[in-house]
Amino acid sequence: MEQLKRLVGDTAIYGVSSILGRLLNWLLVPLYVRYYSPGEYALVVELFAYLALFNVLFTFGFETAYFRFTSNQKESNERYFDLAVSSIMVNCLLLGGGLVYFADQIASLLLYEGKGYLIIWCAFILSFDAIAAIPFARLRLRRQGKRFATYKLINICLNIMLNLFFIVYLPSHIAQNPQSMLSAFYFPSLGVGYVFLSYLIANATYLLIFYGDFRKVTYRISLKMIRPLLAYSAPLVVLQLAGMINEMFSRQSLKYILPRGFYPGFTNADILGIFGACFKLSIFMTLAVQAYKFAFEPFFFSNSKEPNSKELYAKAMNGFIIFGGLSWMSISLVLPELALVIFGKSSPYLQGLQIVPVLLGAGLLMGIFYNLSVWYKLTDRTLSGAVISIIGAIITIVLNVVLIPVIGFMGSAWASLVSWLLMSLLSYFMGRKYYPINYDLPKAAFYLIYAAVASLVIVNSIDSIGSRYLLGIGFLIVYLSVVYWLEMRGQQKELDNG
């Protein structure tokens, strides 16, 4: 129980920083949708989808490998830290250099002719982020959540201030003061490029934040040490790439797969921008998963030798599903009002609102899949995890190609949900063979089905706001009452057996 309390506490710390940080970043969405058309915003959506994909290549799975190889070898912690940082820096030089060299060709391939500078900026954004990954991982390993949260929030707040400066303040200031010295920083043709410039400057601060850590690093790569590290991390790269395809493929392909004129009055680029903006509304589930992930990864490695470790993992999964189901219903309930606040009453971005409840469910299933990943990470069967993720990626691609021409961007949302569901089931049944954990399946199934049905009923309610909230709150009260009864009964059984 003490270990679970630590997991909850760490999740709360990472959750506060992650949720607060993402909320602050999320507040940029109303800014973008008001200053940029859906077609312009599509560039941000697409390139950031590629940033997420390439981030996996730049970090190359060294975060998880660092946890794995330091959890039981305390005397080698600093050597593995030096090795991981050195390896990532070499990787950034190779991959970043390649992106810079072929920047113009890549921009043309993505139909952004003349915007090669954005690819160069993206290369530096990726490099700075990857270089900071291992210092952040060490903070997590040492359970220094407050420092972790502080550094993340510094980056996020600086990014927000730069966005407001470049997008809001600078144009207004130059319009009123054409001879201002700040005119040297204002290029109207840059447009959404200021979004990337803000991220670039903010990420560069990681070099200052972790300067003390980098100064103490012994920059060398030991072949003896790196071979097992690479053997462990390489399948993770495949796994994470496939996972990113599950999450990002729609934003990378929607404008190419969607038949032209499918949505009258909108170009395919417009629809990508609308889809990307509405995708942001499902971020709250993603935040819960991310906060949990930050705490859970060091948790399951550090507790793997405990005699009751499997019981701890089962209880952690149960708690995650309870909270995820509650989040799914709650966000679905307030979604219409939330969208009006973010987008405005007559915004074209409201066209994609129906994807959000489905994506919330997909996010919850993604978190369940992450919980289930404990078996192949602890048994060093990361190749099996990679195979599962590849299967999921294939399902995602096939369903997007099949469904998008038929039901538009709803096809992408359903493809994501189905893919994460099938991956979770596959991981569960494979895990029973190699690292069996007695998850409470009846309770998990009940919580998930109840949350899915309740969310479906809530979002399809056509009554007044008052009636919808009365119905939604009723669902939530019943859910919490059943959770209390089932969990209290389970604790009482444990006490009786103990």
N, C-alpha and C positions, 0 to 999 in steps of 0.2 A: 504493500500500500504506500509506503514511503517513496518508493521509486515512481509510482504513478503520480503522487503529489508533486514530485520534482518535474515530471513530464508536463503536468498541467501548469505549473509555475513557469517553466521555460517557454511553453507554448504561449502563455499570457504575455510574457516579455516580448517574444518575437512577434506575437500577434499585435500587440499595441504598436510596436514600431512599424511592422509590415502594413497593418491596417491604416494607421495614421499616415504613413508615407504614401501608400497607394491612394488613400483618400485625397491627400494633397495633390498628388499627380493627377488623380481622377478629376479634380476640379479644373484641370486644364481642358477637359473635353468640352465643356460649355464654351470656353474661349475659342477652341479650334472650330467648332461647328458654327460659331457666329462670325468668325473672321475668314473662314475658308469654305468654299463650296464643296459639296460631296466629291466632285471630281478632283479637286485639289487635295482634299483630305485623304483621298485614296492612295496618294503617293506615300503619306505617312503610314497608313495602315499596311501597305505592301512591304515597304522597306523595313519596318519594325518587325514584321513577320520573319523576314530574312535575317534580321539581327538576332532574333531568338534562336533560329536554326543554326546560324554560324557561331553563336556563343558556345554551343555544345562542342564544336570543333576546336575553338580557341582554348577552352578549359580542359578538354579531352578526358573528362571523367576523373580528374585528379583530386577533386574535393572528396568524393566518396572513397577513393583509394587511399587518400591521406587518413581518413577516419579509420579505415580497415587496418592499415598497417601500423598505426600509432596506438590503437586502443589497448593492445596487449604487449607493447614493446616500448615502455616509457623511456628507456635509456636511448632509444633511437629517434625520439620525437623531433629533435632539432635537425638531425640529419635528413629525415624525411621531409621536413619543412623546407630545408635548403634545396633538396632535390626537386620537390614539386614546384617551387617558385622558379628555379632555374629552367626546368623543362617547359613550363608555361611561357616563359620569356622567349625561349628559342622558338616555340610554336607560334607565338605572336609575330616574331620577326619573319618567319616563313609565310604564314597565312596572310598576315597584314601586308607584307611586301607584295604578295601576289595580287591582292585586291587593289592595291595602289597602282601597280604596274598595268593591270587590265581594266582600270576604272572606266575609261571611256567606252570600251567594248561592252562591259557589263551593263552600263547605263543604256546603251543602244539596244541591247538584248531585251531589257525590261521596258522598252518603248519610252525611255526618258532621255531622249537625245539631248546632248549638250549639258547633262547634269552629272558628269563624271566626278565632279568635286564632292557630290553627296556620297558617292561610294568611298572616296578617300576619307571623308569624315567618319563614315560608318566603320571603316577599318580601324581608325584610332579609338572610336567609342568602344568597339569590341576589345581592343588590346588593353585599354586602361581597365575595363571591367574584369577581364580575365586575370590580369596581373594582381588585382586586389582579391581574387577569389580565395586563395589559400590563406592570406592573413585573416580574412573574415572567417574561414573555416576553423582556424586555430582559436579564434575568439569563441566560437560555438563549442569546440572541444573542451575548452577551459571553463565553459559555462559563464562567460563574461558577456551576458546578454545585454547589459546596460550600455557597455562600450559599443557593442555591435549595433544596437538601436541608435545610439547617438551619431555614429559615423554614417549610417544609412540616411538618417534624417538630415544631416548636414548636406549630403549630396542632393537629396530630393528638394530641400528648401532652396538651395542655390539654383537648381534647375528651374524651379517655378519662378523665382525672381528674374532669371534671365529670359524666360519665355515672356513674362509680363513686360520686361524692359524692351525686348526686341519687337514684340508683336503689338503691344498696346501703347506704351509710353513713347517710344522712339518715333513712330510715324506722326503721332499727334504733336510732339515737340518740334519736329522738323517742319511740319506744316505751318506752325505758328512762328518759328524762328529759322528761316531758311539758311541763315548764315552761321548757325550754331556749329561749334566744334564737333558736336555729335553727328553732324551730317556725314562725317568720314566713315561712320559705322552703319549708315543706312543705305541699303540697296533694295529698292522696291521690287526689282525683278527676282530677288532671292526667294520671296514668298514663303512657302512652307519650309524652305531651307533653314530659316531661323530656328525651327523646332530642333533640327539636328545639331545646329551650332550650339544651342543651349545645352543639349545633352553632352556634347563633346567637351565643353568647358567644365561642366559639372563633374564629369567622370575623370577629368584630368586632375581634380583635387585629390583623388585617391593616392596619387603619387606623393602628395604632401602629407596626407593623413598617415600613411604607412611608411613614411621616409625612414623612421627609426628602425622599423622591421627590416626594410630592404638593405639598409646600411650594414646590418649585422649578418646578412646572408653570405654564406660561402658559396659563390657561384661556381658550381661544378656538377657534373653528371656522372655518377658511378654506374657503370654498366651492370655490375653485380646487383646493385639495389634497384635499378630501374627496370630490369627485365620482369621480375614478378609484379612490379607496379603496373607496367604496361599490359602484362597478361591479364591482370584484373580489370584495368580501366578500359582497354580497347573494346571489349563487348559492351561495356557501359555506354561508350560513345554511340555504338549502333543502337542500343536500347533507347538512349536519350534522343537521338536523331529521329528514330521512329516515333517516339512520344511527341516530339515537336511537330512531326508531320501530321500526327493525329490532331494536334491543337491548331496548327498554323496553315495546313494545306489549303483550306478554303480561302484564306486571305491571300494566298499566293497564286491561286488558280481561278478564283471566281470570275474575274473579268474576262478570262480566256474561254472558260467552259460555258458560261451563260449565253444562250442565244441572243443575238442582237435584237432589241425591241421587245424583249420578254416583259419588261416593265415599261409601259408606254410613257413617254416623256422623260425617260431617264437613260443615260448612257450606261454602259457596263462599268465604267470608272465611277460614275455616280453611285451605282448600286454597291460597289465595293466599299466606297466611303460610308454609305449608310449602314452596311453590314458591320464594318469595323467599329463605327460609333456605337451601335446597339450591342455589339459584342462586349463593349466596355461595361455595360450595365450588369453583366454576369460576373463582374470582377469580385464581388463580395464572397462568392463561393470559392473562387480561386485564392482569395486572400486567406480564407480559413485553411485551405489545403497547404498553402505556402508557409503560414505560421506554424502549422502542425509539423510540416516537413523539416523545418529548421531545427525544431526541438527533437523530433522523433529519430532522425538519423543517428546523432550521437547517443541517444537514449538506447536504441536497440543494440548498438555495438558494445556500449559500456556494460549493459546488463546481460549480454549473451551467455555469460558463465554462471549466472545466478540459477539456483535449482528450480525456481518458479518462473523462469523467463518466459516460457510459452504461455503461461497463464497471464502474465503481464501484457504480452502482445495481444492476447485475445480481449482483455479488458480495455486496452487502448483502442482497438478497433471498434468495440461496442460503443465506447464514449464518442468516438469520432462520428459514427453513423447517427447517433442520437442528435448530436449538435448539427450535423449536416442536414438531416431531415428538417429540423427546426428552422434552419437558415433558408432552406428551399421554400418552405411555406411562407415564411415571413417576408422574404424579398418579393415573391410572387404577389403577395397581398398589396404591397405599397408600390408596385412597379408602375402603374399608370401615372400616379402623382409624381413619382421620382423622374419619370421620363419628361413630364411637362416642365419640371424645374430645370432639368438639364438642357432640353432641346427647345423649349418654347411651344406655344399652342399650335402654330401652323408650320412647324418645321418639317422639311422633307425627310429628316432622319427618323421621324415617327413611323415611317413605312415599315421598318424592320423590327418593330417592338415584339412581334410574336415569336422571334427566335430565342428570346431571353429565358423563359421558363425551361425550354428544352436544354439550353446550354447550362443552366444551373444544375439540372440533373446530370448532365455530362461531367460537370466539375466535381460533383459529389462522387460519381463512379471513378473518376480519376484519382481522387483521394483514397478510395477503397483499394484501387489497384496499387497505389503507393504503399499502403499498409501491408498488402499481401507480398510486396517485393522483399520482405524480410527474409524469406526462405532462401532465395537464390543469392542474396548478398552475404548471408551468414555461412552458407555452405560453399561459397566461392563458385557457384554455378551461374555466373553472370552471363555466360553464353546462352543459357536457357532463357534468361530474362530478355536477352536481345532477340531471340527467336520469337518470343511472345509479342514483343513490340513490333517486330517486322510484320508479323501476321496482322497485327492491329493497323499498321500503316497501310498495308495492302487493302484491308477492308475499307479504311477511310478513303483511299484514293478511288477505289472501285465505286463505292456508294456515292461519292461526290460526282464522279463522271456520269453515273446513271441517274441520280436524283435531281441534280441541279437543272438540267434541261427540262425536267418535268414539273418540279415544284419550286424552282428558284432557290433563293438563299435558305429556305427552310430545309432543303435537301442537305445543305452543309451542317446545319444544326443537328438533324436526325442522324447523319453519318457519324458525327462526333459521339453522340450518346450511344449508338449501337456498338461502335468500335470499343469504347471504354468498357461497356457491359461485357462483351465477348472476351476482351482481354482479362478482365477481372475473373470471369468464370474459368478461363483456361489456366490462369495463374493459381487459382485456388486448387483445382484438381491436380495440377502438377506438384504443387507444394505439399499436398497430402502424402505424396510418395517419398519426397526427400526430406521434408521438415514438417511433419504433421502438427498442426495447432488446432485445438478444439474450440473453434469459433462457435458462438451461440447463433446458429443459422436461423432457427425459427424467429427469434427476436429481431435479428438483422433484417430478415425478409419482411417482417411486419412493419418495422419502422420505415423501410424504403418504399414499400407498396402504399402504405398510408400517406406518406409525404407526397408521393407521385400523384395519387388520386386526388388528394386535397388540393394540391397546386393546380391540377388540371381543372378542377371544379371552380377554384377561385378565379383563375385567369379567364375562364369562359363565362363568368357571371355577367349578365347584361343588365342587372338591376342597378339601382342607384348606388352611389358611393357608400351611403349608410348601410344599405343591405349587404353590400359586398364585405364591408368591414365587420359587420355582425356575423356573417357566415364565416369569414376567415378567422376571427377571434375565437369563434366556437370550435373550429377545427383545431386551433392551437391549444385551447384549454383541454380538449379531450386528449390530444396527443401527450401533453405534459402530465396529465393525470394518469394515463396508461403507463407512461415511462416511469413515473414515480412508483406506481404499484408494482410493476415488473421488477424494477431495480431494487426496491426495498425488500421484495420477497426473495430475490436472489441473495442479497446480503444476509438476510435472516437464515437462509439455508446454509450459507457458509459458516455462520456463527454456530448453528446447531451441529454441523459436521465437525467443526473445530473443537 
